[in-house]
Amino acid sequence: MKILLLEDDIILQEIIEEFLIEQGYEVESFFNGEKALDAIGASSYDMLLLDVNVPNIDGFEILSYLREIGNTTPAIYITSLASIDDLKKGFNLGADDYLRKPFELEELNARIEHIVRLYRLQEEIEFDGMKFIPKAHQIIMEDKVVEMRQKEAQVLEYFMRNRGKIISSDEIIENVWDDEHVPTHATIRTYIKNLRKMFSKEYFENIKGEGYRFNIL
């Protein structure tokens, strides 16, 4: 499981990173919000650990922007801000948990494990000799790991959970996108095209005038 850690206290960052790696997590750490946000845009993470008072872009602004563009990656605030107003603000912005400093590392791990169970972050879907991990946005094949974007993973997951069924573009939009970010049918075609390129076999059947069907050959 891949975690992004945003913490500008160098010593604390090293302590948390070392602890999480010992627990078996992959960790990428950042000191300022701008670099963290760039990394989130360029890669896929299973969880975000965000301090609030960091240089350039603070943790509140980061999560507000991510939720606005439809990024639903689970997030935990780890911060010295202790007021009820700050707590409410964190949850209102879309945080999954809020941990006040100082805290025990085992408490942080317990909260991460709770969110993993809640969102089934480690769930795997096996098909045709491959494994698809929806929340990690990965397909594991014999000799490689295929990385995909969040929406591509969500579209693929919807097809896999409805394999054999003809699914229209409108149904995909209704079940994968929220009402504020509705794509066009051309965008759906692009997602299907990108997913097709990830496989050596043709799993997506185009049913003229109706939609698509995901077939396990």
C-alpha positions in Angstrom: 0.0 0.0 0.0 1.4 3.4 -1.1 1.1 6.3 1.3 1.9 10.0 0.8 3.2 11.7 3.9 3.2 15.5 4.0 5.1 16.7 7.1 7.4 19.7 7.4 9.0 18.7 10.7 12.1 16.8 9.4 12.6 14.7 12.5 8.9 13.8 12.9 8.7 13.0 9.1 11.6 10.6 9.4 10.2 8.9 12.5 6.7 8.4 10.8 8.2 7.3 7.5 10.6 4.7 9.2 7.7 3.4 11.3 5.3 3.0 8.3 8.0 1.3 6.2 8.5 -1.2 9.1 4.7 -1.9 9.0 5.1 -2.9 5.3 3.9 0.3 3.7 5.5 2.1 0.7 6.0 5.8 1.7 6.8 9.0 -0.2 7.4 12.0 2.0 7.2 15.7 1.2 8.0 18.9 3.2 5.8 21.4 1.3 2.3 21.3 0.0 3.1 22.3 -3.6 5.5 19.3 -4.2 3.0 17.0 -2.5 0.2 18.1 -4.7 2.4 17.7 -7.8 3.1 14.2 -6.7 -0.5 13.4 -6.2 -1.3 14.6 -9.7 1.5 12.5 -11.2 1.1 9.3 -9.3 -1.5 7.1 -7.4 -1.6 6.8 -3.7 -3.8 4.6 -1.5 -3.8 7.1 1.4 -2.7 10.6 2.3 -1.3 11.7 5.6 -1.4 15.5 5.7 -0.1 18.1 8.1 -1.9 21.4 7.8 0.7 24.1 8.5 3.2 23.4 5.7 4.9 25.7 3.2 3.4 26.9 -0.1 0.0 25.2 0.0 -1.5 24.0 3.3 -3.1 20.7 4.0 -6.6 22.1 4.1 -6.2 23.7 0.6 -4.7 20.4 -0.8 -7.6 18.3 0.3 -10.2 20.9 -0.7 -8.8 21.0 -4.2 -8.5 17.2 -4.5 -12.1 16.6 -3.4 -13.3 19.4 -5.8 -11.7 17.6 -8.8 -13.2 14.2 -7.7 -10.1 12.6 -6.1 -11.4 10.4 -3.3 -8.1 9.0 -1.9 -8.6 8.4 1.8 -6.9 11.1 3.9 -5.9 11.5 7.5 -4.8 14.9 9.0 -1.9 14.7 11.4 -1.6 18.2 12.9 -1.0 20.2 16.0 -4.2 22.2 15.3 -6.4 21.2 18.2 -9.5 23.4 18.1 -13.0 22.0 17.4 -13.3 24.5 14.5 -10.2 23.0 12.9 -11.5 19.5 13.5 -14.8 20.3 11.9 -13.1 22.0 9.0 -10.9 19.0 8.3 -13.9 16.6 8.2 -16.0 19.1 6.2 -13.2 19.2 3.5 -13.5 15.4 3.2 -10.9 14.0 5.6 -11.5 10.4 6.8 -9.7 11.0 10.1 -8.0 13.7 12.2 -5.1 12.9 14.5 -3.8 15.5 16.9 -0.1 15.8 17.7 1.5 14.4 19.7 0.3 10.9 19.0 1.5 7.4 19.4 2.7 5.7 16.3 0.7 2.6 17.0 -2.4 4.8 17.1 -1.6 6.1 13.7 -1.2 2.6 12.4 -4.5 1.5 14.0 -6.3 4.4 12.2 -4.7 3.5 8.9 -5.7 -0.1 9.3 -9.3 0.9 10.1 -9.5 2.9 6.9 -8.0 0.0 4.9 -10.7 -2.2 6.2 -13.4 0.4 5.7 -12.5 1.0 2.1 -11.3 -2.5 1.3 -8.0 -0.9 0.0 -6.3 -4.3 -0.4 -9.2 -6.0 -2.2 -8.1 -7.9 -5.3 -10.2 -9.0 -8.2 -8.7 -12.0 -10.0 -9.4 -12.6 -13.7 -7.8 -14.5 -16.5 -4.6 -15.1 -14.6 -4.2 -11.5 -13.5 -5.0 -9.5 -10.4 -6.7 -6.1 -10.3 -6.4 -4.0 -7.2 -9.0 -1.3 -7.6 -7.9 1.0 -4.8 -4.3 0.8 -5.7 -5.1 1.5 -9.4 -3.0 -1.5 -10.5 -3.2 -4.6 -12.6 -0.7 -7.3 -11.7 0.3 -9.5 -14.6 2.9 -12.2 -14.8 5.9 -10.0 -15.5 4.7 -6.5 -14.8 2.5 -4.1 -12.8 0.3 -1.8 -14.9 -0.5 1.5 -13.3 -3.6 3.4 -14.2 -5.3 6.6 -13.2 -8.1 6.7 -10.6 -11.0 7.1 -13.0 -9.6 4.4 -15.3 -9.5 2.0 -12.3 -13.1 3.0 -11.3 -14.4 2.4 -14.8 -12.6 -1.0 -15.0 -13.9 -2.0 -11.6 -17.5 -1.2 -12.6 -17.1 -3.4 -15.7 -15.6 -6.2 -13.8 -18.4 -6.2 -11.2 -20.9 -6.3 -14.1 -19.0 -8.6 -16.4 -21.1 -10.1 -19.2 -23.7 -7.2 -19.0 -24.1 -4.6 -21.7 -23.3 -1.3 -20.1 -24.1 2.0 -21.8 -22.0 5.2 -21.5 -24.8 6.8 -19.5 -24.7 4.0 -17.0 -21.0 4.4 -16.5 -21.3 8.1 -16.0 -24.2 7.7 -13.5 -22.3 5.1 -11.4 -18.7 6.3 -11.6 -18.9 10.1 -11.8 -20.5 12.6 -9.4 -23.1 15.1 -10.6 -20.6 18.0 -10.6 -18.1 16.4 -13.0 -20.1 14.7 -15.8 -18.0 13.6 -18.8 -19.1 13.4 -22.4 -19.7 10.1 -24.2 -16.5 10.9 -26.2 -14.6 10.9 -22.9 -16.0 7.5 -22.0 -14.8 6.2 -25.4 -11.4 7.5 -24.5 -11.4 5.7 -21.2 -12.4 2.5 -22.9 -9.7 3.0 -25.5 -7.0 3.5 -22.8 -8.1 0.4 -20.9 -8.0 -1.7 -24.0 -4.4 -0.8 -24.6 -3.5 -2.2 -21.1 -4.3 -5.7 -22.1 -2.9 -8.1 -24.8 -6.5 -9.6 -25.2 -9.7 -7.8 -26.2 -12.0 -7.8 -23.2 -14.2 -4.9 -24.2 -16.8 -5.7 -26.8 -18.5 -2.8 -28.5 -22.2 -3.5 -28.8 -23.4 -1.1 -31.5 -26.0 1.4 -30.4 -26.1 0.0 -26.8 -22.7 0.3 -25.1 -19.9 -2.1 -24.1 -19.6 -5.6 -22.6 -16.7 -6.8 -20.5 -16.0 -10.5 -21.4 -13.5 -12.8 -19.8 -12.3 -14.9 -22.7 
